[in-house]
Amino acid sequence: MLAVLIWCLLLPMTEQSASCPLEFIPKRVVERYGASFSVICRPTTTSEVEIIGWETPVGKWNLNMPDNKSATWYAENFEDWTFGPYCFGTFSDDQCSVTLPITLYKTPDTVSISVQNHSGPLQEGRRYTLQCDVFNVAPVAALTVSWLWKGEIIQTQTYDDDLTKTPVNVSSTWEITAFRNYSNEMITCLTTLDPKQDGPSQQDNTSTAFQVIVHYAPEFLFTPLIRNVTEDVNVTLECQVDGNPAPAISWDTNNDTLNTTENQTTLLIIGVSQSKNYTCTANNIHGTIFQTFNVNVKKTSTNTTTTATTKTTTATFMNQPTASCPLEFIPKRVVERYGASFSVICRPTTTSEVEIIGWETPVGKWNLNMPDNKSATWYADNFEDWTFGPYCFGTFSDVQCLVTLPITLYKTPDTVSISVQNQSGPLQEGRRYTLQCDVFNVAPVAALTVSWLWKGEIIQTQTYDDDLTKTPVNVSSTWEITAFRNYSNEIITCLTTLDPKQDGPSQQVNTSTAFQVIVHYAPKFTEEYDSVEVVTGGNVSFGCSAEGNPPPEVKWKYTVAINARETTWGRQNTVSITRATSANGGIYNCVATNKVGTATRPITLTITPLGHTTGVNYYLILFIVIPVIIIIMFLCYFFCTKKHGRYSLMRNNARKNDVPLQDVVATRDEL
């Protein structure tokens, strides 16, 4: 530990090296602002690392057991935008360090669309600049702002600023010219944040919608008409006008204002007797227009009473709907959202002359269609009647019939929620549960499909066979699962699909809700070793960590000693012993506990006397093996070389102890 302390003091003076043999797992950190994470630093070389650790004032770190050759840094609720911790290491007196690359990201607080230098509805024909404001987003270099019109991307903008790491506010603009057909269209500003631009996509999307409202002056849908009629007939004049805001409509004849209801578009003249001009006036804040109808009456002297009587009789008939009635609707049926506004045309399907055609309905309003009055249109505003069916009537050569309009109103659910039957809070590992998806206030239930999705795939669907119920109801769907620990933090989705046009083109409306699975389970230890050895007088550390949910509390149980202490780094609890003695030997129990259960892991610490390790006995090699080897080498040398003596080449004057050379040679030849 003293060496580590000295290293930490010297490290600021050591330059970081690109060739430093250290690596991070993961190689870089890309996390949401305020997230918790951990990073391992380890050597990439086979050379022995003497010291390894982290230099950081944020979070905490510890060496990883059992070899202490790697170190893990733990950061909880990390919120430092610019800080970069570094890992240091010593390799054979070589010192180096590597900085951990960290990218924090934050999705926008809000995204909003406004019109520059303007408030309120747009004016037809003018050009405007829409502005999308994105507040408090980081990093801005990872941001893409897209403008969508009718579901298609029409403009994108990125921000080339790799230096700014902290949250900023940015804007994007798009110019449009306001046309009346743009009214009620939706413009969307979509922000996409992809901080892992050089790796697997990690996109976070935020969007906001802006409804275009365009104001324009009134405009008539038909040109002024001349009506030539006979005396005492009923005449219907139709003033169809478009404008935003909706124009106010009034009628007058020969400058005399007629007593009509507010904004009455149809004027019915009963028993017209003389030629007149009828004027329809339409106005809103952007303008006023006029349309004049010339009604020319041709006098007749016969059958007046009969004709009037006939008209009165046929106009007040009542009958039951008939399948053979030669009338049709455009569209053939109505499938609309509850509260929608719509219109339907009723017209004859036969070439026979229709004398009278109209609608019988207390809801909405209807009028005959110009110029021939041979069809009638019913207008329904904010229609909210679940069971009502208006009918269209017609008279064909004194034959009377009527047809009921089929109407299907639909309503998406108010809410969709997932709960666990008879359970609140996290699930317990190994138990079986019934999940329930509740769908509130949906109609019609016969058009509803409820689907369960697991990891993005549909695993179960349910439909409801009830064609009689048209009004909104509450329904449920269930799915059974067994809780396993690897399910924790997975997302289960309940998707409701409403398809009211089941016999025609698809008109699906989807609503979904998500349920995060939280599984609690008992602690399980992450280390596998169960014994540690140290020589007398040496230092030793051994740690214990456990997985569990909720995170377990880890404690050691052992005989207390003055030279033993515990330290906690993240979820790892480490026992460190300095200058170990025989009294430190024994069993150290690591106990991990959470609300689900308790697990115990014993570790045996063996104190080996100096010179009596269970490994190689270096004292035995030094004092016994080496001397024996030296003696054997000496004996080999002594017996394998010639004997001591003197040799002479002269036979005369040989000394007593001289050995003749030929004898030696002969002796060797004999050998």
Secondary structure in CASP SS format (residue, H / E / C, confidence):
PFRMAT SS
TARGET T0000
AUTHOR 0000-0000-0000
METHOD secondary structure of the structure
MODEL  1
M C 1.00
L H 1.00
A H 1.00
V H 1.00
L H 1.00
I H 1.00
W H 1.00
C H 1.00
L H 1.00
L H 1.00
L H 1.00
P H 1.00
M H 1.00
T C 1.00
E C 1.00
Q C 1.00
S C 1.00
A C 1.00
S C 1.00
C C 1.00
P C 1.00
L E 1.00
E E 1.00
F E 1.00
I E 1.00
P C 1.00
K C 1.00
R C 1.00
V E 1.00
V E 1.00
E E 1.00
R E 1.00
Y C 1.00
G C 1.00
A C 1.00
S C 1.00
F E 1.00
S E 1.00
V E 1.00
I E 1.00
C E 1.00
R E 1.00
P E 1.00
T C 1.00
T C 1.00
T C 1.00
S C 1.00
E C 1.00
V C 1.00
E C 1.00
I E 1.00
I E 1.00
G E 1.00
W E 1.00
E E 1.00
T C 1.00
P C 1.00
V C 1.00
G C 1.00
K E 1.00
W E 1.00
N E 1.00
L E 1.00
N C 1.00
M C 1.00
P C 1.00
D C 1.00
N C 1.00
K C 1.00
S C 1.00
A E 1.00
T E 1.00
W E 1.00
Y E 1.00
A E 1.00
E C 1.00
N C 1.00
F C 1.00
E C 1.00
D C 1.00
W C 1.00
T C 1.00
F C 1.00
G C 1.00
P C 1.00
Y E 1.00
C E 1.00
F E 1.00
G E 1.00
T E 1.00
F E 1.00
S C 1.00
D C 1.00
D E 1.00
Q E 1.00
C E 1.00
S E 1.00
V E 1.00
T E 1.00
L C 1.00
P C 1.00
I E 1.00
T E 1.00
L E 1.00
Y E 1.00
K E 1.00
T C 1.00
P C 1.00
D C 1.00
T E 1.00
V E 1.00
S E 1.00
I E 1.00
S E 1.00
V E 1.00
Q C 1.00
N C 1.00
H C 1.00
S C 1.00
G C 1.00
P C 1.00
L E 1.00
Q E 1.00
E C 1.00
G C 1.00
R C 1.00
R E 1.00
Y E 1.00
T E 1.00
L E 1.00
Q E 1.00
C E 1.00
D E 1.00
V E 1.00
F E 1.00
N E 1.00
V E 1.00
A E 1.00
P C 1.00
V H 1.00
A H 1.00
A H 1.00
L E 1.00
T E 1.00
V E 1.00
S E 1.00
W E 1.00
L E 1.00
W E 1.00
K C 1.00
G C 1.00
E E 1.00
I E 1.00
I E 1.00
Q E 1.00
T E 1.00
Q E 1.00
T E 1.00
Y C 1.00
D C 1.00
D C 1.00
D C 1.00
L C 1.00
T C 1.00
K C 1.00
T C 1.00
P C 1.00
V E 1.00
N E 1.00
V E 1.00
S E 1.00
S E 1.00
T E 1.00
W E 1.00
E E 1.00
I E 1.00
T E 1.00
A C 1.00
F C 1.00
R H 1.00
N H 1.00
Y H 1.00
S C 1.00
N C 1.00
E C 1.00
M E 1.00
I E 1.00
T E 1.00
C E 1.00
L E 1.00
T E 1.00
T E 1.00
L E 1.00
D C 1.00
P C 1.00
K C 1.00
Q C 1.00
D C 1.00
G C 1.00
P C 1.00
S C 1.00
Q C 1.00
Q C 1.00
D E 1.00
N E 1.00
T E 1.00
S E 1.00
T E 1.00
A E 1.00
F E 1.00
Q E 1.00
V C 1.00
I C 1.00
V E 1.00
H E 1.00
Y E 1.00
A E 1.00
P E 1.00
E E 1.00
F E 1.00
L C 1.00
F C 1.00
T C 1.00
P C 1.00
L C 1.00
I E 1.00
R E 1.00
N E 1.00
V E 1.00
T E 1.00
E C 1.00
D C 1.00
V C 1.00
N C 1.00
V E 1.00
T E 1.00
L E 1.00
E E 1.00
C C 1.00
Q C 1.00
V E 1.00
D E 1.00
G E 1.00
N E 1.00
P C 1.00
A C 1.00
P C 1.00
A E 1.00
I E 1.00
S E 1.00
W E 1.00
D E 1.00
T E 1.00
N C 1.00
N C 1.00
D E 1.00
T E 1.00
L C 1.00
N C 1.00
T C 1.00
T C 1.00
E C 1.00
N C 1.00
Q C 1.00
T C 1.00
T E 1.00
L E 1.00
L E 1.00
I E 1.00
I C 1.00
G C 1.00
V C 1.00
S C 1.00
Q C 1.00
S C 1.00
K E 1.00
N E 1.00
Y E 1.00
T E 1.00
C E 1.00
T E 1.00
A E 1.00
N E 1.00
N E 1.00
I C 1.00
H C 1.00
G E 1.00
T E 1.00
I E 1.00
F E 1.00
Q E 1.00
T E 1.00
F E 1.00
N E 1.00
V E 1.00
N E 1.00
V E 1.00
K E 1.00
K C 1.00
T C 1.00
S C 1.00
T C 1.00
N C 1.00
T H 1.00
T H 1.00
T H 1.00
T H 1.00
A H 1.00
T H 1.00
T H 1.00
K H 1.00
T H 1.00
T H 1.00
T H 1.00
A H 1.00
T C 1.00
F C 1.00
M C 1.00
N C 1.00
Q C 1.00
P C 1.00
T C 1.00
A C 1.00
S C 1.00
C C 1.00
P C 1.00
L E 1.00
E E 1.00
F E 1.00
I E 1.00
P C 1.00
K C 1.00
R C 1.00
V E 1.00
V E 1.00
E E 1.00
R E 1.00
Y C 1.00
G C 1.00
A C 1.00
S C 1.00
F E 1.00
S E 1.00
V E 1.00
I E 1.00
C E 1.00
R E 1.00
P E 1.00
T C 1.00
T C 1.00
T C 1.00
S C 1.00
E C 1.00
V E 1.00
E E 1.00
I E 1.00
I E 1.00
G E 1.00
W E 1.00
E E 1.00
T C 1.00
P C 1.00
V C 1.00
G C 1.00
K E 1.00
W E 1.00
N E 1.00
L E 1.00
N C 1.00
M C 1.00
P C 1.00
D C 1.00
N C 1.00
K C 1.00
S C 1.00
A E 1.00
T E 1.00
W E 1.00
Y E 1.00
A E 1.00
D C 1.00
N C 1.00
F C 1.00
E C 1.00
D C 1.00
W C 1.00
T C 1.00
F C 1.00
G C 1.00
P C 1.00
Y E 1.00
C E 1.00
F E 1.00
G E 1.00
T E 1.00
F E 1.00
S C 1.00
D C 1.00
V E 1.00
Q E 1.00
C E 1.00
L E 1.00
V E 1.00
T E 1.00
L C 1.00
P C 1.00
I E 1.00
T E 1.00
L E 1.00
Y E 1.00
K E 1.00
T C 1.00
P C 1.00
D C 1.00
T E 1.00
V E 1.00
S E 1.00
I E 1.00
S E 1.00
V E 1.00
Q C 1.00
N C 1.00
Q C 1.00
S C 1.00
G C 1.00
P C 1.00
L E 1.00
Q E 1.00
E C 1.00
G C 1.00
R C 1.00
R E 1.00
Y E 1.00
T E 1.00
L E 1.00
Q E 1.00
C E 1.00
D E 1.00
V E 1.00
F E 1.00
N E 1.00
V E 1.00
A E 1.00
P C 1.00
V H 1.00
A H 1.00
A H 1.00
L E 1.00
T E 1.00
V E 1.00
S E 1.00
W E 1.00
L E 1.00
W E 1.00
K C 1.00
G C 1.00
E E 1.00
I E 1.00
I E 1.00
Q E 1.00
T E 1.00
Q E 1.00
T E 1.00
Y C 1.00
D C 1.00
D C 1.00
D C 1.00
L C 1.00
T C 1.00
K C 1.00
T C 1.00
P C 1.00
V E 1.00
N E 1.00
V E 1.00
S E 1.00
S E 1.00
T E 1.00
W E 1.00
E E 1.00
I E 1.00
T E 1.00
A C 1.00
F C 1.00
R H 1.00
N H 1.00
Y H 1.00
S C 1.00
N C 1.00
E C 1.00
I E 1.00
I E 1.00
T E 1.00
C E 1.00
L E 1.00
T E 1.00
T E 1.00
L E 1.00
D C 1.00
P C 1.00
K C 1.00
Q C 1.00
D C 1.00
G C 1.00
P C 1.00
S C 1.00
Q C 1.00
Q C 1.00
V E 1.00
N E 1.00
T E 1.00
S E 1.00
T E 1.00
A E 1.00
F E 1.00
Q E 1.00
V C 1.00
I C 1.00
V E 1.00
H E 1.00
Y E 1.00
A E 1.00
P E 1.00
K E 1.00
F E 1.00
T C 1.00
E C 1.00
E C 1.00
Y C 1.00
D C 1.00
S E 1.00
V E 1.00
E E 1.00
V E 1.00
V E 1.00
T C 1.00
G C 1.00
G C 1.00
N C 1.00
V E 1.00
S E 1.00
F E 1.00
G E 1.00
C E 1.00
S E 1.00
A E 1.00
E E 1.00
G E 1.00
N E 1.00
P C 1.00
P C 1.00
P C 1.00
E E 1.00
V E 1.00
K E 1.00
W E 1.00
K E 1.00
Y C 1.00
T C 1.00
V C 1.00
A C 1.00
I C 1.00
N C 1.00
A E 1.00
R E 1.00
E E 1.00
T E 1.00
T E 1.00
W E 1.00
G C 1.00
R C 1.00
Q E 1.00
N E 1.00
T E 1.00
V E 1.00
S E 1.00
I E 1.00
T C 1.00
R C 1.00
A C 1.00
T C 1.00
S H 1.00
A H 1.00
N H 1.00
G C 1.00
G E 1.00
I E 1.00
Y E 1.00
N E 1.00
C E 1.00
V E 1.00
A E 1.00
T E 1.00
N C 1.00
K C 1.00
V C 1.00
G C 1.00
T E 1.00
A E 1.00
T E 1.00
R E 1.00
P E 1.00
I E 1.00
T E 1.00
L E 1.00
T E 1.00
I E 1.00
T E 1.00
P C 1.00
L C 1.00
G C 1.00
H C 1.00
T C 1.00
T C 1.00
G C 1.00
V C 1.00
N C 1.00
Y H 1.00
Y H 1.00
L H 1.00
I H 1.00
L H 1.00
F H 1.00
I H 1.00
V H 1.00
I H 1.00
P H 1.00
V H 1.00
I H 1.00
I H 1.00
I H 1.00
I H 1.00
M H 1.00
F H 1.00
L H 1.00
C H 1.00
Y H 1.00
F H 1.00
F H 1.00
C H 1.00
T C 1.00
K C 1.00
K C 1.00
H C 1.00
G C 1.00
R C 1.00
Y E 1.00
S E 1.00
L C 1.00
M C 1.00
R C 1.00
N C 1.00
N C 1.00
A C 1.00
R C 1.00
K C 1.00
N C 1.00
D C 1.00
V E 1.00
P E 1.00
L H 1.00
Q H 1.00
D H 1.00
V H 1.00
V H 1.00
A H 1.00
T H 1.00
R H 1.00
D H 1.00
E H 1.00
L C 1.00
END
